[in-house]
């Protein structure tokens, strides 16, 4: 992921697509919206299109985590542990 972004020059300070956490968070939400758009008028989505959009979401998520020195695997496990005792019935 980093090699791809670097090859496009997006990590350079004068890039037209600066890879800041804020910009990546915006891109993450835009890509998640594209996942939602696949279901706009249907209960199912084209599997190939869905795979591509989910990959985009994951790449932005991984990049945000990496740029902020967050171990995403650990964060997921911690969140699952935190949620284990939560009750959503109320």
GUVOFI-708976 format. One record per atom (N, C-alpha, C): residue number from 1; residue in one letter; chain; atom name; x, y, z. Coordinates in steps of 0.1 Angstrom, whole numbers, plus 5000, padded with zeros to 4 digits. Layout:
<kemars>
k, r, c, a, x, y, z
NUM, A, A, CA, X, Y, Z
...
</kemars>
This chain:
<kemars>
k, r, c, a, x, y, z
1, X, A, N, 5008, 4988, 5000
1, X, A, CA, 5000, 5000, 5000
1, X, A, C, 5009, 5012, 5000
2, X, A, N, 5018, 5013, 5009
2, X, A, CA, 5027, 5025, 5010
2, X, A, C, 5035, 5026, 4997
3, X, A, N, 5040, 5015, 4992
3, X, A, CA, 5048, 5015, 4979
3, X, A, C, 5039, 5021, 4968
4, X, A, N, 5027, 5017, 4967
4, X, A, CA, 5018, 5022, 4957
4, X, A, C, 5016, 5037, 4958
5, X, A, N, 5013, 5041, 4970
5, X, A, CA, 5010, 5055, 4973
5, X, A, C, 5023, 5064, 4970
6, X, A, N, 5034, 5058, 4974
6, X, A, CA, 5047, 5065, 4971
6, X, A, C, 5049, 5066, 4956
7, X, A, N, 5046, 5055, 4949
7, X, A, CA, 5049, 5055, 4934
7, X, A, C, 5040, 5066, 4927
8, X, A, N, 5029, 5069, 4933
8, X, A, CA, 5021, 5080, 4927
8, X, A, C, 5025, 5094, 4931
9, X, A, N, 5034, 5095, 4941
9, X, A, CA, 5039, 5108, 4945
9, X, A, C, 5030, 5114, 4955
10, X, A, N, 5021, 5106, 4961
10, X, A, CA, 5011, 5112, 4970
10, X, A, C, 5016, 5115, 4984
11, X, A, N, 5028, 5110, 4987
11, X, A, CA, 5034, 5113, 5000
11, X, A, C, 5042, 5126, 4999
12, X, A, N, 5045, 5131, 4988
12, X, A, CA, 5053, 5143, 4986
12, X, A, C, 5045, 5155, 4991
13, X, A, N, 5052, 5164, 4998
13, X, A, CA, 5045, 5176, 5004
13, X, A, C, 5037, 5184, 4994
14, X, A, N, 5042, 5185, 4981
14, X, A, CA, 5035, 5193, 4971
14, X, A, C, 5025, 5185, 4963
15, X, A, N, 5021, 5173, 4967
15, X, A, CA, 5012, 5165, 4960
15, X, A, C, 4998, 5171, 4959
16, X, A, N, 4991, 5168, 4948
16, X, A, CA, 4977, 5173, 4946
16, X, A, C, 4968, 5164, 4955
17, X, A, N, 4973, 5153, 4960
17, X, A, CA, 4965, 5144, 4968
17, X, A, C, 4972, 5141, 4981
18, X, A, N, 4974, 5151, 4989
18, X, A, CA, 4982, 5149, 5002
18, X, A, C, 4975, 5138, 5011
19, X, A, N, 4984, 5129, 5015
19, X, A, CA, 4979, 5118, 5023
19, X, A, C, 4979, 5121, 5038
20, X, A, N, 4971, 5130, 5042
20, X, A, CA, 4969, 5134, 5056
20, X, A, C, 4958, 5125, 5062
21, X, A, N, 4958, 5124, 5075
21, X, A, CA, 4948, 5116, 5082
21, X, A, C, 4934, 5122, 5078
22, X, A, N, 4933, 5135, 5078
22, X, A, CA, 4920, 5141, 5075
22, X, A, C, 4915, 5138, 5061
23, X, A, N, 4924, 5139, 5052
23, X, A, CA, 4921, 5136, 5038
23, X, A, C, 4917, 5122, 5036
24, X, A, N, 4925, 5113, 5042
24, X, A, CA, 4922, 5099, 5041
24, X, A, C, 4909, 5095, 5048
25, X, A, N, 4906, 5101, 5059
25, X, A, CA, 4893, 5099, 5066
25, X, A, C, 4881, 5103, 5057
26, X, A, N, 4883, 5114, 5050
26, X, A, CA, 4872, 5118, 5041
26, X, A, C, 4871, 5108, 5029
27, X, A, N, 4882, 5103, 5024
27, X, A, CA, 4882, 5093, 5013
27, X, A, C, 4876, 5080, 5018
28, X, A, N, 4879, 5077, 5031
28, X, A, CA, 4873, 5064, 5036
28, X, A, C, 4858, 5065, 5036
29, X, A, N, 4853, 5076, 5040
29, X, A, CA, 4838, 5078, 5041
29, X, A, C, 4832, 5078, 5027
30, X, A, N, 4839, 5084, 5017
30, X, A, CA, 4834, 5085, 5004
30, X, A, C, 4834, 5071, 4998
31, X, A, N, 4844, 5063, 5000
31, X, A, CA, 4845, 5049, 4995
31, X, A, C, 4834, 5040, 5002
32, X, A, N, 4832, 5042, 5015
32, X, A, CA, 4821, 5035, 5022
32, X, A, C, 4808, 5038, 5016
33, X, A, N, 4806, 5051, 5012
33, X, A, CA, 4794, 5055, 5005
33, X, A, C, 4792, 5047, 4992
34, X, A, N, 4803, 5045, 4985
34, X, A, CA, 4802, 5037, 4973
34, X, A, C, 4798, 5023, 4975
35, X, A, N, 4802, 5017, 4987
35, X, A, CA, 4797, 5004, 4990
35, X, A, C, 4781, 5005, 4992
36, X, A, N, 4777, 5015, 4999
36, X, A, CA, 4762, 5017, 5001
36, X, A, C, 4755, 5019, 4988
37, X, A, N, 4761, 5026, 4979
37, X, A, CA, 4755, 5029, 4966
37, X, A, C, 4752, 5016, 4958
38, X, A, N, 4760, 5006, 4960
38, X, A, CA, 4758, 4993, 4953
38, X, A, C, 4745, 4987, 4957
39, X, A, N, 4740, 4990, 4969
39, X, A, CA, 4727, 4985, 4974
39, X, A, C, 4716, 4994, 4973
40, X, A, N, 4718, 5006, 4966
40, X, A, CA, 4708, 5016, 4966
40, X, A, C, 4694, 5011, 4961
41, X, A, N, 4693, 5004, 4951
41, X, A, CA, 4680, 5000, 4946
41, X, A, C, 4679, 4984, 4945
42, X, A, N, 4687, 4978, 4953
42, X, A, CA, 4686, 4963, 4953
42, X, A, C, 4690, 4957, 4966
43, X, A, N, 4686, 4945, 4969
43, X, A, CA, 4690, 4938, 4981
43, X, A, C, 4704, 4931, 4980
44, X, A, N, 4709, 4931, 4968
44, X, A, CA, 4722, 4925, 4965
44, X, A, C, 4730, 4934, 4957
45, X, A, N, 4743, 4931, 4956
45, X, A, CA, 4753, 4939, 4949
45, X, A, C, 4761, 4929, 4940
46, X, A, N, 4766, 4935, 4929
46, X, A, CA, 4775, 4927, 4921
46, X, A, C, 4787, 4924, 4929
47, X, A, N, 4790, 4911, 4930
47, X, A, CA, 4801, 4906, 4938
47, X, A, C, 4815, 4913, 4935
48, X, A, N, 4818, 4914, 4922
48, X, A, CA, 4830, 4920, 4918
48, X, A, C, 4831, 4935, 4922
49, X, A, N, 4821, 4942, 4919
49, X, A, CA, 4820, 4956, 4923
49, X, A, C, 4821, 4958, 4938
50, X, A, N, 4814, 4949, 4945
50, X, A, CA, 4815, 4950, 4960
50, X, A, C, 4829, 4947, 4965
51, X, A, N, 4835, 4937, 4959
51, X, A, CA, 4849, 4934, 4963
51, X, A, C, 4858, 4946, 4961
52, X, A, N, 4857, 4952, 4950
52, X, A, CA, 4865, 4964, 4947
52, X, A, C, 4863, 4975, 4956
53, X, A, N, 4851, 4978, 4960
53, X, A, CA, 4848, 4989, 4969
53, X, A, C, 4852, 4986, 4983
54, X, A, N, 4850, 4973, 4987
54, X, A, CA, 4855, 4969, 5001
54, X, A, C, 4870, 4970, 5002
55, X, A, N, 4877, 4967, 4991
55, X, A, CA, 4891, 4968, 4991
55, X, A, C, 4896, 4982, 4992
56, X, A, N, 4889, 4992, 4985
56, X, A, CA, 4892, 5006, 4987
56, X, A, C, 4890, 5010, 5001
57, X, A, N, 4879, 5006, 5007
57, X, A, CA, 4877, 5010, 5021
57, X, A, C, 4888, 5005, 5030
58, X, A, N, 4891, 4992, 5028
58, X, A, CA, 4902, 4986, 5037
58, X, A, C, 4915, 4993, 5035
59, X, A, N, 4919, 4996, 5022
59, X, A, CA, 4931, 5003, 5020
59, X, A, C, 4932, 5017, 5027
60, X, A, N, 4921, 5024, 5026
60, X, A, CA, 4921, 5037, 5033
60, X, A, C, 4922, 5035, 5048
61, X, A, N, 4915, 5025, 5053
61, X, A, CA, 4915, 5023, 5068
61, X, A, C, 4929, 5019, 5072
62, X, A, N, 4935, 5010, 5065
62, X, A, CA, 4949, 5005, 5068
62, X, A, C, 4959, 5017, 5068
63, X, A, N, 4957, 5025, 5058
63, X, A, CA, 4966, 5037, 5056
63, X, A, C, 4965, 5047, 5068
64, X, A, N, 4952, 5049, 5072
64, X, A, CA, 4950, 5059, 5083
64, X, A, C, 4956, 5053, 5096
65, X, A, N, 4954, 5040, 5098
65, X, A, CA, 4960, 5033, 5110
65, X, A, C, 4975, 5034, 5110
66, X, A, N, 4981, 5031, 5098
66, X, A, CA, 4995, 5031, 5097
66, X, A, C, 5001, 5045, 5100
67, X, A, N, 4995, 5055, 5093
67, X, A, CA, 5000, 5069, 5095
67, X, A, C, 4999, 5074, 5109
68, X, A, N, 4990, 5068, 5117
68, X, A, CA, 4988, 5072, 5131
68, X, A, C, 4994, 5062, 5141
69, X, A, N, 5002, 5053, 5136
69, X, A, CA, 5009, 5043, 5144
69, X, A, C, 4999, 5035, 5153
70, X, A, N, 4988, 5031, 5147
70, X, A, CA, 4978, 5023, 5153
70, X, A, C, 4979, 5008, 5148
71, X, A, N, 4981, 4999, 5157
71, X, A, CA, 4980, 4985, 5154
71, X, A, C, 4966, 4981, 5152
72, X, A, N, 4961, 4981, 5140
72, X, A, CA, 4947, 4979, 5138
72, X, A, C, 4942, 4965, 5143
73, X, A, N, 4950, 4955, 5141
73, X, A, CA, 4946, 4942, 5146
73, X, A, C, 4944, 4942, 5161
74, X, A, N, 4953, 4949, 5168
74, X, A, CA, 4952, 4950, 5183
74, X, A, C, 4940, 4958, 5187
75, X, A, N, 4938, 4969, 5179
75, X, A, CA, 4926, 4978, 5182
75, X, A, C, 4913, 4970, 5180
76, X, A, N, 4912, 4961, 5170
76, X, A, CA, 4900, 4953, 5168
76, X, A, C, 4898, 4944, 5180
77, X, A, N, 4909, 4937, 5184
77, X, A, CA, 4907, 4928, 5195
77, X, A, C, 4903, 4935, 5208
78, X, A, N, 4909, 4947, 5210
78, X, A, CA, 4906, 4955, 5222
78, X, A, C, 4891, 4959, 5221
79, X, A, N, 4887, 4963, 5210
79, X, A, CA, 4873, 4967, 5208
79, X, A, C, 4863, 4956, 5210
80, X, A, N, 4866, 4944, 5205
80, X, A, CA, 4858, 4932, 5208
80, X, A, C, 4857, 4929, 5222
81, X, A, N, 4869, 4930, 5229
81, X, A, CA, 4869, 4928, 5243
81, X, A, C, 4861, 4938, 5251
82, X, A, N, 4862, 4950, 5247
82, X, A, CA, 4854, 4961, 5253
82, X, A, C, 4839, 4959, 5251
83, X, A, N, 4835, 4954, 5239
83, X, A, CA, 4821, 4953, 5236
83, X, A, C, 4815, 4940, 5242
84, X, A, N, 4823, 4931, 5246
84, X, A, CA, 4818, 4918, 5251
84, X, A, C, 4808, 4919, 5262
85, X, A, N, 4810, 4929, 5270
85, X, A, CA, 4801, 4931, 5282
85, X, A, C, 4790, 4942, 5280
86, X, A, N, 4790, 4948, 5268
86, X, A, CA, 4780, 4958, 5265
86, X, A, C, 4767, 4952, 5262
87, X, A, N, 4756, 4959, 5264
87, X, A, CA, 4743, 4955, 5261
87, X, A, C, 4736, 4965, 5253
88, X, A, N, 4732, 4961, 5241
88, X, A, CA, 4725, 4970, 5231
88, X, A, C, 4710, 4969, 5232
89, X, A, N, 4705, 4962, 5241
89, X, A, CA, 4690, 4960, 5242
89, X, A, C, 4683, 4971, 5248
90, X, A, N, 4690, 4980, 5254
90, X, A, CA, 4684, 4992, 5261
90, X, A, C, 4682, 5003, 5253
</kemars>
